[in-house]
Amino acid sequence: IDEIRKNGYILTPGRYVGMEEIEDDGEPFEEKMERLTTELAKLFKESRELEEEIRKNLEGIGYGW
């Protein structure tokens, strides 16, 4: 409370907590984004394939749409 009073009752979090240090993995940003977006595209493709398989299975037991 004393610290808040000392800061004029300003409750901006940055005044009271530190910032977490960002961990640098050494991978350049552009390379990382390329790798991650490629992986995401693969996961989206897999998701679509699985969705289609689920739809076919549901249709096979009379619950298709």
ABEGO torsion letter per residue (X at the ends): XAAAAAAGGBABAAAABBBBBBBBAGBBAAAAAAAAAAAAAAAAAAAAAAAAAAAAAAAAAGABX
